[in-house]
Amino acid sequence: MPLYIVATPIGNLEDISLRALRTLREVKLIAAEDTRRTRKLLNAYDIKTPTTSYHEHNKLTKLDYILDCLKDGDVALVSDAGMPGISDPGYELITAVSQRGIPLIPIPGPSVVTTALVVSGLDTGQFRYLGYLPSKASARRRQLQEIAGEQVTIVVFEAPHRLPAALKDILSILGDRQIAVCRELTKLHEEVFRGTVSGAIAHFTAPRGEFTLVIEGDTEPEKPQLTDEVKKRLKEMKGLGVGAKEAATRLAAETGLSRKELYQAWLELN
């Protein structure tokens, strides 16, 4: 029997498809990240299907139970919000089902990642989703340093109590870029701040709710580097009798380095 991967609303309970509602009514069991939150959705649409919890703390012990249930009937997997398998424990179940050759049927729907991206006002042509930034400051800064030079838009999640520290690290490492800080998307207190990182720090002094950050990619062109390979080329050209001025001019055109920097490297070959 198939496992249905069912997207559920990220906030507003009206944001669910007819197909998703039909699937949740017809399956024999719903595996939910938090059965209490899922029950609110089911009650709103008078769906009586039994539920079982499947979350971060029981995903290993519950895995075999759900796989056994799939032998007798269809199962739907839902997360607290959005598409299961994205930054939630549903990934392990989906992987296990796939490895056993059990059919996987996606029921697409809301996604906080794409929702935040399209309302950010930033480039949507290419983006990189990082999930939650690390909670430890050192790991968070290290991850930000790794993506500092990327020119694509960055999407991350952040908890309210960590938001001020995260924004300060983003400002320190990525610079005062354009950012959209999306709070409580599709919910009663939805808010989208668009501006600079420093402006976001000033705005969110007492953050509450769920946050999705959409960060502008690096707009500064990468500075050419005087690599060992470039120095090797200079040495080879010198060995062939090419003059300093000609060598610097030719390599400047090829590498983007300045002729002054290349001429200085030429002199250091002596």
Salt bridges, closest charged atoms under 4 A:
GLU26 OE1 - ARG22 NH1 3.26
ASP34 OD1 - ARG36 NE 3.24
ASP46 OD1 - LYS48 NZ 3.06
GLU56 OE2 - LYS59 NZ 3.00
ASP68 OD1 - LYS71 NZ 3.38
ASP80 OD2 - ARG37 NH1 3.79
GLU92 OE2 - LYS59 NZ 2.96
GLU150 OE2 - ARG128 NH1 2.32
GLU158 OE1 - ARG162 NE 2.97
ASP169 OD2 - ARG140 NE 2.87
ASP169 OD1 - ARG141 NE 3.05
GLU184 OE2 - LYS187 NZ 3.81
GLU191 OE1 - ARG183 NE 2.99
GLU191 OE2 - HIS203 NE2 2.53
GLU210 OE1 - LYS187 NZ 3.13
GLU246 OE2 - ARG250 NH1 3.22
GLU254 OE1 - ARG233 NH1 3.07
